[in-house]
Each structure stands twice: as structure tokens, then as C-alpha cells.
Amino acid sequence: MEEKGRQASKHFGEFRPEGNGIGYDGGEDKSGKSAGGGSGKLWSRREMIAALGAAGVTVAAQTVLGGKELYAGGGPVSASVYGGGPGRGGERPDGHARLDWLNVSKYGAKGDGSHDDSDAIQQALHLARDAGGGVVYVPQGIYKLTRMLRIYRGTKLMLHHAAIMLRCHDDSFLLNGDVGALYDGYEGHGDIAIEGGTWDGNILQYPDAYVGFNFGHACHVVVRDVTIKDVVWAHAIEINASRDVLIEHCRFLGYKNASDGSRYFSEAIQIDVPTPLSFGAFGKHDGTPCRHITIRDCNFGASGTAGTAAWAAGVGTHGAIHDVWSSDISIVNNTFEGLTYWAIRLFKWNRCLVEGNLLLNCGGGITMSTPSPNSESTKDKNGVQRGTPQAGSGIRIAGNIIAGGAAYGGIGCYGDPQAMVGDVSITDNFVYDAGANKHGITVSWCRGAIVERNTVNNARRGVYVDNSAECQVAGNRISAITVNGIESAKSADVAICDNDVRDCGFYGISASETSRFRIDRNTVRSASLTEHVRYDGIVVNGSNKDGVVRDNIVRKAASGNQNRYGLQIAASSERIETGGNALDGATAPYRNNSATSADQLRLYTAAGVGYKVTVDTSGALTAVLL
């Protein structure tokens, strides 16, 4: 049946070969599948709200002025087409449709669950098309659909809140246009709105793979107050080569993986670029990116239908085109519960905002990943393999609450040796229970990352920076860590400042193979909890160069296992300057094994002459002219 589903869904979506089970672009290895383990604590939404209080995370809604909605891209959309619903210039206060609407019951739709209503609904959609636009209204009822519907420019499809569209075929619910058409850029059918009702995949009767809604080459699309229930293999909504799209107040419930488990990464909402594999309904496959996309106030989770689970991923993509970047994407104030992969997956996107989301008991929280070299996602729009990966930039991840993530981690930003992710801001997030095997926050192959004011509790590493440059880790609260609270490895120009780190199994703060770094004004308490005098509060480990470690406080645990040294410098590290630290360790406060490093004080005379002051083993001070 799975193979039949792939053939039946030939028109849509992003039905890519299942192949080796690691995903279409090969990029899944950037973040890694779970190796097992994890913390195991499950959080409920009620527990989170109670724990954090009303001020936990709030995100302001987009501005609504004079009946016009302002999109992420700033373009206004008329309320007569998009406003809809009670109090929005659409349905009357008594709940009845307006006389100028195209009511599908007028064209023969029964809504009794057994009569085929496809022709009647499509007739109304055609009438709206032929009139240059209009509102098609679907009253309360269950509407049997035996084929895919097509919606056209200027149409608003409004469903009564108790209307159910019941899929009784092996294809998608909806496509904006006709199969085989050709559109340039954003010139396909746009100015479309879909509001209200439930779209039921009915997958126990029709278990073929399918995409719910397909939008390609569109401009100005709204999906509001819609429930899409039970999708097999693919996506609830495919946004492809489109701009100015708003999806709000929707529910995406229920997903069924491929029989071989190879679609473990599929997104409920995919924001994608046009290729024959990603969007086969129509063209052109011209490399048009998605722009100005907003997903807000939506819920992603399970439906309870037998054989289904919660979605793998909530919002994201896993395909790209060389020299093409989707951009200006906002994912705000959504709830993701029980998802099995990364809840939010950015993939080679520019200028993205991920803010105020609640992620409960998902496989992973939020990730930004990069195509692998010589993958499908390094081909250009003509299908020519360019080989070299490209990364996204300008990513803000702020004010999210992530409880869980034991399969993949809390927040992860993954570039590539040939393509570093640039300008990432990870701030004011709460990351709980990534567990013993996954990190709270990871920054890998990134340039210009800021990791500030986050709270991380119960993770393998609190903040892990590797193979990155020009990064700042500041003002974070890190606790209950299996390995190292904050770690910098194989990086350069890293500042680790003003963090509070406590209760770590290994080191509180660790630097290895890092050059031109600062570790300033941090507080470390209770390191080396896994073994007495095995690890240090702060360690400047092997092969570091040109670092400064100043004005930190290290305190050993009051009892039980205690850290060895407050601060230790390895012999292979060079030119490490320390000073002003208040250190505590069960063996000794301080240990310097590096011949080129020293605890020192810099002093200047009134005339500006500088001296370096050091102390020897006898306690004698020595001043050396700088």
C-alpha cells in the first residue's frame, strides 16, 4: 500500500525517494538521530504554565488596522477576502451565510457523509474563479470528497466550524490551480483564503500517502482556524515558491510514517522551493524562494487515530536549491506537543524569527541545519550538481520554552566546514530535560552566534560551541548537567561571560583547541559531581592559545564529590592570562601546567608605562615591563 500511495500521489508535495532512511538531503546527520537514553521526565502544558506563571512567554500578535491584516512582508490583504468569520466582516452574527456567498448546498452538496459532494463544491469554486473571485461557503455537515479540489485566484473558502471535509480518495485535499500549468515567480493563483472546519484524511479507509493543501507560486494566502487531521507520509500544508502567507489558529493533528520508518522527519507545514521532486503538480521549477511566511498560534500534535502518532516535525523543510534562499519567516506563539523529530527545523533560510513557542516532550526542539555536500540540496534550479553546501543566516530564536528533546536536543544550529551559519541569536529560552545524551544548546560551524540569558536544566552539555568563531555565551543559567556546563571546542574568538553554572558531572566550563577566548565573571558551583577530584571548576584544556580567564568564582560542593582544582591550565595551552579569580578546589584552588601562561596583574604608571605583576612559589612579587 505504501508503494501504491507514492504512485497515487504523483502530483504533489515533496514525495522524495525513501532510499537510505536518512532523509532527502542527507542533512539529518548534522543533528543526529537519537542514540537512545534521555531524561524521561514528561511535562504537561498545565505544569509548564503553572511553573512559569503568566509572564512565561508572550508574543504580540501582528497588527490589525482598519480591517486589513498586515503580513510579515508588510502587504495588506482586504478583509472582504481574508477578514472572514464572526466580527471580521464575513459570517453574520447569527451564523448564517451572506446572500452573496456561494453556498455549496445550492449546487447539490448534501453534507451527509455518504453523498459525493466533490462536484458541487468544485462547481462553486469554479464559479468564484469565473467571477474573478468570491466566497465559497460550506455549511455544517460531513462532505464526502472523492477527488482533489482546486481553488483559484481571489477565492475565500469558508467552512462552518462544524463542517468536515472527508477524504475518500488517494490524493490531496486541495491545490491552488490546475495540474500541469506553468507559472513564473509568484504569478500562480493567489489572493486565497481558507477558513474554518476540519479536513479529515480518513486514512483508515484511504491509507495512501498524500499532502493536505498544496500552494505553489502563490502570493497572499491565508489559512485560518482550520484543523487538518491525519496525514500519511507527507505534509499537512506544502508552501512552495510562495510569498506573503499567513497560517494562524490552526491545528495539525495526527501523522503516519512510511511503513519502513523512512519519513521520520516529515513536517506538518513545509516551506519549500520548487523542484520536480518537491512540487510535481505544476511548474515552473524556476528556483523561486518562499518569502514573508508567518506561522502563528497553531497547535501540532496527535489525533488519537489508530496507527498514527503526533507529527514528526511541526514547521520546516529538508530540501534546498543552490543559490536560492527562502527568507523572512516567522514561527511564533505555537504549541508543539509529543512530536518525534525536531519540532521546528530551519534549513538554509535567511532572516527567521522563532519566538514564544511552547515545545513539550518532542524529540528535539529547534534546529537550523545546512545541506550536506553533493546532496540533492546542493543542486541548482536546473538540476546541476554544484557540490558545495550553502548555509542560512540572520536567525533569532528567542523566548521559547522547550521541555524534553531527549532524542535530538533542545536547540541546535549546525553549519558545515564549507558553509558556516552566520549571525544567530539564541536568547531568553528555557530548555529543560534534553537528558543525559543530548545537549541543551549546540552551536556548530557557526559564525557570530550569540547565546544569552537562556536557562538550561538537565542536559548532557548546557551550551556546546564547536568549530565556530566570533561567538558569545553570556548571562546563561546552567544546572544539572551530565558532562560540562559550557564547553568551547575547536573554535576561535569566543567570549564566555557572566554565566551561572552549577551541578555538573564533569567540568563547569571547559575550553579545548580554542584560540583568542575570554572566560570572565562566571560563577561555577559544584563541578565534578560524578567523581571526586577528577574534574575542575574551570579547565583550559589541551591546545588553547591566547586566552584570558579573569574574575570568575568557583566553589566546590559542600559535601560529596568535589572538583579537583578551581582552575586548571593544561601544559599544551599557550599564553593563557589569568587573574582576579576567587577559586576553590578539593586538591588546590589553582593549577597552571603551561610554561607560557601565568596568573598576573597588569598595572600602569601615571605616565602610561605598563607592568605585568606575577607571584612566584615563595610569594614574592615580580614586576616586568610590558
N, C-alpha and C positions, 0 to 999 in steps of 0.2 A: 504493500500500500504506500510505503514511503516513496518508492520509485515512481509509482503512478502519480503521487502528489507532485513530484518535481516536474513531471511532464505536463500535468494538467495546469500547473501554474506558470507556464512558459511565458506568459505576457508580462509578469510583474515582478516588482520587488527587487530583490537582490539575491536571487537564488544562485548562490555560488557553489562550486563543487565542494562536496564534503571532505573528500580527499583524506589528508593525514590527521584530521581531527584537531588541528591547532588553529584553525581559522583561515579565512580567505587571504589575509595579507601577511600571515606569518608573524604578525606583531604581538601575538599573545605572549610570546616568550619574553617580551620586555618586562612584563609584570609577573609572569609565572603562575602556573596552576598550583593549587594547594598541594603541599607535601604532607598534609594531614595535621592533626593536632589542633590547637586553638584553645581559647579560654573557656568557652562553653556557656558563659552567662548570657541569657536571653533577656532582652529589655522589651517591655511593652511601652506603647506610646503614652499610656497613662502614667507609668512610672517615670518616664523621662520628663513629662510636663510637671509632675509633682516635684521631681528632684531639682529642676532648673527654675521653676517659677514662671510667672507670666512674662518676665523680661528675658527669657532664654534667648530666643532669636525671633526677630520680626523683620519683615521685608515690606517696604512700602509698595503698594500697587501702582501700576502705571497710571499716569494722569488721564482723567476722563473730563473733557471740556466740551460743553455745548452739544452733547450728543455725538461727539466724534471721539473715536478711540485713537490714541497716539501709539503707534507701533514702535518697536525697538529702533527702527530706522527713521522714525520721525514722520512717516507718511500718514495722513489722516484717511480714515475709511468711513464712508457715510453710514449713519445709524439706520437709514432706511434699508440698507443691505445687511449690515453687520450688527446693529444695535440689538434687535430682537428681544423676545422674552418679556415677561411682565415688567413694566416700568421702563422699558428700553425702546419704546416706540414700535413694538411688534405685536404680541398677542394682547387681546383685550383683557381688562381686569377680570371679566367673568370666565376667562379661559377659552373662549370660542375664537375660532379663526376669523380674520377680517374677510370681508366680501371680495376684496381684490386679490386675495391669495388663491393659488391653485391647489385646491384641496383634493388629494389623491382619491378620496372616496367618490368624488364626482366622476372620475374616469374609470370606475369599476373596481377599485381596491376594496376588499372586504375586511381585512384585518382580523380574520377569524382563525388564523394559524393553519388552515388547510387549503384554502383557495390560493392559486398562484397570483400574486399581486405584482409581479415583476413588470408586466406590460403596462399596467395602469400607472405605476409610479414613473416608469420611463417616459410614458406619454406626457405626463405633467412636466418632467424635466426637459423634454423636447420643446414643449410649448413655451417654457420660460426661455429657452435658448432662442427660439424663433422670434420671441417678442423683444429680444435684446436684454433680457434679464427679468427676474421676478422672484417671488417667494412661493416655494412649494411646501405645502403643509401636510403632515402625516398625523392624523388623529390617534387617540388611544387605540391600542389593539396589537395583535401579533400578525406581522406581514411576512408571508412566505415568499422568499426570493429564490428563483431558480436560475438566475444568471446575474452577472455583474451589472451594476448600474453605471451610467455615465452622466457626469454633471458638467455644465458648461459655464462660460463667462457670465458674470453678473447674476448668478443664481444663489439664493439662500434656501437651503433645505432645512426646514424646521420640523422637528418631531415633538409631539406631546411627550411630557416626561415619562408617561407610562406606555409609550409606543415601543415595540420591539421589532427590529428587523431580523428575521430568522433566516440564516444562510442555509439553503437546501441545494447546494451545488458544490463544485470543487474549485471555485475560483475566488477572486477578491470581492469585497463588498462594492467598491467604488473606484472609478478612475476619472480624472479630470480631462476628458477629451476622448478621442477615438483611437483605437489600436491602429498602429502603422502611420499615424500622422507625423509630420516633421515641423518642429518649432525651433526658432533661434532664441538664444538667451532666455529672457523671461516673457516671451511673447506667446506662450501657451495660454490655456484657459485659466484665468484668474478672477479676481473680484468674486470669490466664492466663500460662502459661509455654511457651516453645518452645525446645527444646534440641537441639543436635547436627545432623549431617547437612549435605547440600548441596542447595540449591534451584536447579536449573539452568533458566534461561529458555529454552534451546533455540531461540534466536532465528534461527538459520539456517533452521530449518523453520517457525517461527512468529514472524515479524518485527514483529508488531503492537506498538504502544505499550502498556505495562502498568505497574502498581505491584506490587511483590512482596508485602509484608504491609501490610494496612490495619487500623489501630487507631483507632477513634473513640469518644469519650465513655466511655473506659475508665479504671479505677483499678486499679493494681497489675498491671503487665505486665513480664515478664522475657523477653528474647531472649538466649540464651547459646550460645556455641560453634557458631554457625550460619555457613555460607557461602552467600551469595546471589550467583549468577553470571549476568552478562549481562542487563541491563535496558535496554529501549528507551524513550527519551524522558522517562521519569518518575522514579520513586524506588524504591529497594530496600525501604525501610520508610517508611510515612506514619504519623506520630504526630499525631493531630488531636484537639483538645479532650480531652486525657487528662492524668492525673497519676500520679505515683509509677511511673515507667517506667525500667527499667534495661536497657541493651543493652551486653553485655560479651563480650569474647573472640570477636568475630565478624569475618568477612572479607567485604568488599564489592568484588567484582572484576568489571570489565567494564561498559561503558556505550556505548550507541549514540545519538548525537544525532539530532534530526529531520533529514530529508533536506535542508531548507533552512538548516540550521545554527542555527535559532532557539532551540533548547534548550541553548545553550552554558553555562547557569548551573544546570542541574538538580542537586539534592542527592541523594546516596545515602540519607541519613536526613533527612527533612524534619519539622520540628517546627512545626506549623501550627495555625491557628484555623479554625473551621467556617464555610464559605460554600458555596453551591451549586456554585461553581467549584472550590473546594479539596477538597470531600469530598461526592461525589454519591451515595454508596451508601445512606446513611440520614441522618436528622437527629437532633435538631433543629439548625438553624443559628442557635443562640442566643447566639453570642459567647463560649462557654466557652473560656478560655485553657488552654494547656498549663502544668503546674506540676510541679516536682520531677522533672526528667528528667536522667538520667545516662547518658552515652556514654563508655565507658572500655575501654582495652586492645583496641581494634579496629584492623583494617587496611583501608585503602582504596587501590585501585589498579587495575591492568589484569588481564585474564584471559588474554589472548593469542588469544582467538577472532577469526577473520577478520572484518573490518568493525567491530570495536569498539576502544575506547581505554580508558584509565583514566577514572574518573568525572570529571565537570565539577567538582562541589563535593562535599565529604565530608559535612558536617553543617551544617544551617542552614535558612533559609526565605527566601521572597521575596514573601510576602503578609502582610497585617495587616488588622485591623478597628479603626476609630476607637473610642477609649476602651476598648480591650482590649489588655492586655499579657501575653504569656507570660513566665514568670519562674522563677527558681531552677533554672537549667540548668547542668549541669557537663559539660564536654568535656575529659577528662583522659587522658593517657598513651596516646594513639592515634598511629598512623603513617599518614601520607598521602603517597603517592608517585606522581609523574607526573600529578597532577590538572591539568586545563586551566584552571579558573577559580579563584576564591578557595577554598582548601581548607576553611576554616571561615567561615561567613557568619552573623553575628548580625544580626537585623533587627527593630528595635523590641522588644527584650527587656530585661527588668529582672533585676538580681541574677544575673549569669552569671559562671562561673569557666571559663577556658580555660587549662589548665596542663599542663605536662610533655609536650606533643605534639611529635612529630618530623615535619616537613614537608619533603619532598625533591623538588626540581625541579617544583614546582607552578606554575601560572600566577600565583597570588598566595597569600599566607599566610593572615592572619586579618583579617577586616574586621567592623566594626559599621556598618551603614548605616541610613538613615531613609527612609520613604516620600516620594515626590515629591508636591507639592500637586496636588489634583484628580486623583488616580490611583485605581485600584481599591482601593488600600490606605488611602485616606482616606474610604472609605465606612463607615457604621456597620453594625451587625448586621442592620438592616432593608434594607440596600442604598441608603440615602440618602447622597448625596454631601455630606460635611461640608467638603471643600475644604482644610482646614488639616492639615498633617502633624503627627505626634507622634513623639517620639524615646524611646529607651530610656535607662536609667541604671544605675549600680552594676555596672560591668563590670571584672573583673580578668583581665588577660592576663599570665601570669607563667611564666617558666621554660620557654618553648618554644624549639625550635631550628628555624629556617627557613633552608633553603639553596635558593636560587632565588627565583622570584617576579618574573621579568623582564617578564611581561605586565601585572601589576597592582600589584606592590609587596609589601613584607614584611608590615607591619601598618598598617591604615588605619582610622581612626574618623571617620565622616562624618555630621555632623548637617545641619541646614537653617537658613537665616536665620530661619525661624519656629519652629524646634524644635531647640534645641541639645542634643546628647547630654551627659548630666551624670555626673560622678563616675566617671571612667575611670582605671584604674591599669594602666600598661604597664611592667612591671618584669622585670629579670633575664632578658631574652630574648636569644638570639643570632640575628642577622639577617645572612645572607650572600648576596651576589650577586643583589640586586634589579636591578643593572645600570645602564647609563648613562641610561636613560629613566624609571626608576621609583624612588620614594623608599623608604628603609628603614622609617621610621615617619612616618605622617602623622596629624595631629590637626586636623580642620577642622570649624568650627562646633561646638565643644565648650566646656563649662564645667567647671572643676575637674578637668582632666586632669593626671595625674602620670606622667611619663616618666622613669624612674630605672633606673640600673645596667644598661642594655642595651648590648650590643656590636653595632655596625653596621659592616660592611665591604663596600665595592663597591656603591654606590648613587648615584642622582642627587643626592639630598639625604640626609643622615643622619637628621636629625629635622626635620620641617617642621610648624610651627604656624601656622595661618592662620585668621582670623576667629573667634578663640577668646578666652576670658577665664579668669583665675584658674588659670593653668597653670604647672606646674613641670617643668623639664627639668634633671635633676641626675645627676651621677655616671655619665654615659654615656661609652663609649669609641667614638669615631667615626673611621674611617680609609678611605682610598681612595675619595674622594667626587668625583663629576664636577663638581658645582656648589658648593653651600655646605654646610659640615658641619652647622651648626644654623642654622635660619632662623625668625624670627618676623615675620609679616606681618599687618597689619590686625587686630591683637589688643590686648588690654589686660591689665594685671596679670599679667605673665609674668616668671618667675624662671628665668634660665639660669645655673646654678651648678655648679662643681666637675666640669666635663666635660673630657675629654682628646680634643682634635680634632687630627688630623694628615692631611697629604697630601690637600689639597683643590684642585680645579681653580680655583675662584673664591675666595670668602671663607671663612675659618674659621667665624666667627659673624657673622650679619647680622640687623639689626633694621630694619624699614621700616614706617611707619604704625602704630607700636606706642606705646602710652602706659602710663605707670606700670610701667616694667620695670626689672629688675636683671640685669646681666651681671657675675657675681662669681666670682673664684677659678678661672677656667678656664685651661687650658693649650692654646695653639694653636701648632702647628708646621707649617711647610712649606705655606703657603697660596699661591694664585696660580700653581699649577703649570702651568696651560695657557698663560700669557703673562707674561713678565717685567714687573714693576712695573705691572700692570694692576689687580690686586685687593689687598685689605688683609687683615691677620690678623683684625681685628675692625672692622666698619663699622656705624656708626649712620647709616643711610641716610636717605632722604627722609621728612619729615613725622612724625618721632617727637617725643614730648613726655614730660617729667618722668621721665627715666631716670637710672640710676646705673650706671657702669661702673668697677669697682674691683678691685684686687688680682689682675689677670689677668697671665699670662705669654704673650708672643708671641715666637716665634723663627722667623726666616726659614730657608729651606733652605740647607744648607751650600754648594750649588753649583747651577747651572742656573737655572731660573726662580725668582724670589723675590718675595715680597709687597712692595707699594709702601710702605705705612705699617703700623706695628704696630696703630695705632688711628686711625680717621678718623671725624670727625663732619661730616655734611652741613650746609650753610647753612640748609636748611629745617627742621632739627630744633631744638627749643626746650627750654631748661632741662635740659640733659644735664650731670650732675655726674660728673667722672672723678677718679681719684686712686689712688695706690699701685700702679700698673701697671708691670710690667717689660716694656718694649716693644722690638721690633727690626723694622726695615724697610729695604729697599734704598734708598729715597728719604729717609726720615726715620722715626724711631720714632713720631711723633705728629703729627696734623694736625687742627686744630679750625677749621671754617669757620662756626661758629654764633656769632652775637653774644651770645646769651643763655646760652651754655654755657662751662664752664671746667674746667681741671684744678685741683683745690682740696683743701684740708685743713681740716677743722673741729676747732677747739681750744676748750677751756673752761677758764676760771679756776677756782680753788678755790671761789669764791663762786657758780659756775654761770653766769657770763657767757660767751656763745658768740661766737667769731670765725671768720670764713672767711678762710683764708690762701691767696693766689694769687701767682703769679710772672709778671712781665712779660718782654718780649723781651730786656731787658738783664740779667735775672737778679735783679732787685730783688723782694723780698717785700713784699706789702701785706696788712695785716690789716684786715678790715672787720667791724664789729659785726653780729652776726646779728639 
